[in-house]
Amino acid sequence: MTKKHVSADELIAVIIKAIDEIKGVDVQILDLREIENTVCDYFIIATGTSNTHVNAISGIIQKQVGKLSQEKPWHVEGEDNSEWVLIDYVNVVVHVFQKHIREFYDIESLWGDAKITLIPSSN
């Protein structure tokens, strides 16, 4: 099976759909392309309600992206305690938080110059 090249837009669409399927909340896309010296083009941030939920969101994202593109994330961290899981697809980095951890780190404020898109949940 050969790897299929997937655009950032396609990747984001699959990630958002996966998060929605498993009822992740407060989903936002931060577009970092206009900001100098960023590590990637997009952050996707979502909240899970418990360690189990955060883990489930992380798992479905990796499964759905794998199905779409045969891509594995370049890097994943935080699955041990599932309070903040980071899934790095190079151009797109996904952060799945528990609510209190997300509020504590407040990534959206740190990247205040980013263009933020709120994703309404379908549930």
Buried (B, 14 or more C-beta within 10 A) or exposed (E): EEEEEBEBEBBBEBBBBBBBBBBBBBBBBBBBEEBEEBEBBBBBBBBBEEBEBBBBBBBBBBEBBEEBBEBEBEEBEBBEEBBBBBBBBBBBBBBBBBEEBBEEBEBBEEBEEBEEBEBEEEE
